[in-house]
Amino acid sequence: MPAHSITCVLALNCGSSSLKFCLYSASDLRLLRSGAITQIGGHKGRFEIFNSRHNLLRGKTSAYATIDEAAGEIIAYMGEHKQEFTLSAIGHRIVQGGPDHREPELITNNLLQQLEELIYLAPNHLPGELAVISAIQKVYPKLPQVACFDTAFHHNMPDHVKYYPLPHEFKTKGLMKYGFHGLSYQYIMQKLIETDPAAKQEKIVIAHLGNGASMAAVDNGVGVDTTMGLTPLGGLVMSTRSGDLDPGVLLFLLKEYRLTADGLDKLLSNESGLKAISGTGDVAELLKMEEHNPKAALALTVFCYQARKFIGALAAAMSGLNRLVFTGGIGANSPQIRERICSGLGFMGIEIDEKANNGGLEMISAQHGKVTVQAMQTNEELMIARLVSRVLNNITIN
């Protein structure tokens, strides 16, 4: 190893059409590089990488047909900079590990085989995640890779929340409420407790609002309910996902439109939600359009109405609410959406300070509000790196 080489952990976060990555120093988890490859599967994918101060080091446009092809771009970058960075481990966000895999663990052939058998639980995510792992194994066959499951945070939900009112035979196939965005929720809770230890004893709703959106109810530090269920399709209306629907709607689509299972999946995953209402699922675009576009205004009304309703439902599930945290690309960065969601929740003690909300402050509750309201940036990649470090240290100790 060159004397000046830094030993690093690489955190990879696969989306359906994007691949985010961060490189951290293994010794202190200091951020060294970050970046993303976007629009995978399109004609104009974008690859960008930044230094620790978020200065652009490289940016190029290229077509990436598959997510493992995109991973090859990151592998190539690491190869070019092997004199500067030496990889010690790679952590992967894995959306779904079924009922038996929640805690982070080393990736083995046995685990990969089991995840292959669980693709039916997450057909839009697991295949790409497994393809990325395979691409890395070919180049770094001996490098430890760690699976960090997005469902872990919700593992302790009580049975009356976790299981659906369906025959027992389906439960044995893993048909249950898993919940997602767990790495984000775990990071937010760690950050809250670090800055305010009292948060560990509070009743908290965390709203992770982005292209994919969900909320979690956290009571005394434990995730007790969440809006997503078996898959990331459920709960809140999202950018291109439907969110919750009457089961009869699905039967109607299958019977009257003769949709196949794949056709129904595509409809609910890619052609529904805000996009179906207005033509776009981009909330920033909708905010610009709404004044002159009734469909854009309707999409925003639906989104904020559903968010408001779920906050109330989760607070009721915990018999109270001490803190509301907005995070995710929309939740942390859109004061307009936060204001609209909180409007009308004064009866619950939720009041926000307009100046703080619009001024980019983290603490946005009004002084007379009974519920603490915050806007926080999440960091799933740092959470992945922390979990990788934990797994490797336990292995070393044992």
N, C-alpha and C positions, 0 to 999 in steps of 0.2 A: 504494500500500500504506500503510495507517495506520502511524504512527510506532511504535505499541506492538504491532503485529502480529508474531507469531513465525512464522518460516518452518518448515514441518513436513513430516515424512514420515509417511504413514499405512501401517501394516502390517496386512494382512487375512489371516486364517487360517480358511479354510472347512472345516467338517466336514460330515458327511452331514445333520445336523439342527441345526447351530449355526454361528455366525459370530463369531469372536473378533477383536478389533481393538485396536491400540495406536497412539497418536499420540506421535511423538518430535520433539524439536527437531532440525532438519536440521543445525545447526552442531556439536552435541556428542552427539546421540542421547540426550538427557536425556528421560526419560519425562514426558509431560504429562497424558495421559489414557489410560485403558484400559477395556475393557468387553467385553460379549458379548451376543449375542442367542441364546437357547436355545429348544429345543423347536419349531424351525421345522417347519411342516407339521402341528402339533398345534393344539389349541383354546386353549391357555394358554401362548403364547410369552412369554418374559421378556426385557426389554431393561434392561440396567444399565450405567451408566457411572460411573467413579471418577476422582478426581484422583490426583496423583502419590503421595499418602500413603495411597491406597486408601480414602479417604472417599467414601461413596456420594453422587454428585451428582444422579443421576436413576435412577429405577427404575419401570418400569411393566409391566403385563401386557397383552398384546395377541396376537391371532392373526396369525401370519405364514405365509401359504400357501406361499410359495416363498423360496428363499434370496436371490434378487435383490430381492424385496420387502423382506426384512430389510436388505439393503444400502441400500435407499432410506431406511431409518430413520437409518443412519449418515450418508448424504449430506445428509439434512435437518438433522441436528445440526451438521455442518460448515458448512452454509449459515447457520444461526442464529448461529454463532460466527465468521463470516468476518472480523469486526473484530478478533478475538483471535488467530485462527490462519489462516495462509495456506499452502495445500498446495503443495509443490514437486514431490512425486512420491508414487506409491502402489505398494507392493510386495505381491505376492500369493503365497501358498503354492500351488504347483501340484503336485499329487500325482504326475502322470505326464507326461513329455515324450517318451516313446519313446526309442529308441536314439540319436537325433541331437540331443536337447535335454537337457542336463544342467546346464551352467553357467548362472547367472542372466543374463537378457538382456532388452532392451527389448521390450515387446509391440508387434508390428506386425500389420498385416492378414495378412501372409504367415504369421506365426507362429500367429495365431488359426485360419487355414485349416488349417494342419498339425495343430493340436491337435484341431480338429473331426474330422479324419480318424483320430485316435487314440483317440476315445471308446471304441471296443471294448476298449481295454486298461484303462480305468478308468471303466466306466459308472456307478459309484456316486459318483464325485467330479468328473470333468471337466465334465460338463454344468452343474453348479452353479457351479463356478469360472468357467467361460466366461460364464455368465449374469451373475455379479457384475461381471466386467470390462466387459461390454456395458452394464450399467446405469450404470457410472461414466463410460464414454465418452460417453454421451448428455448428461451434465451437465458433464463436464470433457473436451471433445474434444481439447484440446491438451496436457493434463497427461500427463507421462511416467508410464507404468505399467511395472513390471518383474516378470517371471515368475521366481520362485525355486523351483527344482524339488527336490522331496523325495527324488529318486533320486540327486542329484549326489554325495552322500557315498560311495555304493557303486560309483561309476563305475570304480574301479580294481580291482575284484574280478578274480582270475585267471580265465581261460577255463574251467578245470576246475570252477570254482564257478558261473560265470555262465551256462553253457549247459546246457540239458536234453538228455538222451539221446534225442532225437527226430530224425526226418529233417530234412535241411538246409533244405528248403523252408519249414518253420515258422520257422526262425531268421530268414529273410529278411523275415518278416512282423512281426518284433519280439518273437517268443516267446522270452523269456529271463528270467533272474532279475534283477530291478531292485533290490529292497529299498526300504524306505520309512523314515519318521521321520528322514530324513537331516538336516533342519534342526536337529532336537533333538540328534542325534549330533554335528553340527558345532559347535553351541554348547557342549556338554559338553566336547569336546576342546579348544576354545579356552580355556575356563575352567580346565581342568586344567593345560594348558601354561602359562597365565598365572600360576598359583599354584605350580606344581611343574614346571619345565622338563624334568625327567627323564621325565615322562609320555610325552614324544614318542618315547622309545626303548623303551617298555614294551609288553607284551602285555596288552591290556585287553578285558574284556567289559563292554559297557554294556547294561543292561537297562532299556528304556523300557517301563514297565508302566502301562497305563491301560485305558480301555475298549477301545482298540486296543493291542495289546502286541507288541513285537518285541525282539530282541537283536541286537547287532552285535559282531563280533570286529574289534579294531583292533590292528594289529601295526606298530610303528614309525610311528605316526601315520596309517596307511593302513587304510581299511576293507577287510578281506579276505574277510569272509563275514557273512551275516546270516540271520535266520530267515524273514522274508517273502520272497516270490519274485516272480512275475509281477504279482501283485496283493496288496493288504493283507489278503487272506483267509488267507494261508498262515502256517505256523509254529506259534506258541503258541496254545492255546485262549484265546479272548477273551470279552468281555462277551456279545456276541450272534453272534460269528463262530466258525466251527468250528475254524479252524487246520488243520493238516495232516490229510489223510485218505488212506486207501488209494484209488487211482484206481478200484478195483472198487466202492467204495461209491457213487461217482457213477454208474457204469454201472448198478448195482442200482437206484438211485433213478430213473434215466431209463427203465429197462426195466419195472420192476415197478410203479412209481407213475405212469408216463407223465408225468413232470414236463416242462414246457417249459424252455427255457434261462432264461427270466425267472423261472419258478417255482423253479428250482434256485438261481439267484442270490439270490432273496429268502430261501429257506430257509437257505442258508449264511451270508448276511450279517446277517440280522435275527432269525432264529429258532433259532439254534444256540448253541454255546458254553455258558457258565455259565448263561445263561437257560434253555437246553433241559434242563439237568441239574436245576436248582433252582426255576425260575420267575422268577428275577431275575438280571440280570447285574451288579448293583451290589455290589461287594466289601464296602463298608461295611455294607450291609444283611445280607449273608451272614455276616459276622463276628458280628453281633448275633443272628442266627437260629440259628447252627450248634448251640448247646448243646441245643436242643429240636427241631431239624429235621435229620434224617439227610441229606436231599437237599442242604441248604445245606453241611453238613459235607463231603459228597462233592465238591461243586463246588469248594470251597476246596482239598481234597486234590488234585484233578485239576490245578488251576491251579499249585499250588506244586510238584507232582511234575514237571509238564512244564517249568516254569521251571528246576528243578534239573537236569533231564536236558539241556536246551539249553545251560546254562552249561558242563556237562561236555563236551558235543560241541564247542562253540566253543573251549574251552581246548585240547582235543585237536587241533583243526584248526590251532592256532597252536603246538602242541608246548610249551605252558606257559601260565602266567597270573601276572601281577604285580599286577593291579588289577581289582576288580569294582565297578562304579558302578550304583547303583539310581537311576532317575529316572522321570518321568511321574507322573500323579496318584496311582497306587498305590505305585509304587516309591519316590517321595520322601516319601510321607506315611503309610505304613502300616508301623509297626515290627513288627506281628504277622506280616505277610506276608513281610517281609525275614527275620525270624527263622526262619520255617518253611522258606523256600527254602534258607537257608544251613545249616540243621540237616542233618547227614549229609554235609556237604562238607568236613569236617575233614581227610579224607585228601588233599585238594587244597591244604591250607594255608589254607582259608577258615574263620575263626573270628571271631565278632562279640562285642563287649562289650555285655552286656545293658543296663547302665546308660546307656551312650552311645546305644545303639539306641533305647531308650525315652525318652531325654531330648531328642530332637530335634537331636542333634549331627550335623554332616556326616560326620566321621570316626568310623566305628563298628566298626573292626576291633579285635579283642582284641590286647593287646600281644605275645602269643606267636604270633599268626597270621602266616603267611608271605605272605599275600596282603592287600594294602591293600583295605579295603572302605569304600565311601562312599555316602551318600545325598545327592543333589544336586537342586536345583530346576532344571528346564530353562527355556528362554525362546526359543521358536521365533519369536515376534514381533520380539524384539530382533535375532535372527539375520537375519530378513527385512530389517529396517531397515539393518543393516550391509551386507548384500549390495546393497541399493538404492543406498546411498552409494557403494559400490565401483563399480557400473556407471556411475553418473552422473559420478563423478570421472574414470573412464577416458575417457568420452565427451568431457568438458571438456578433458582433457589432449590427446587426439588431435585 
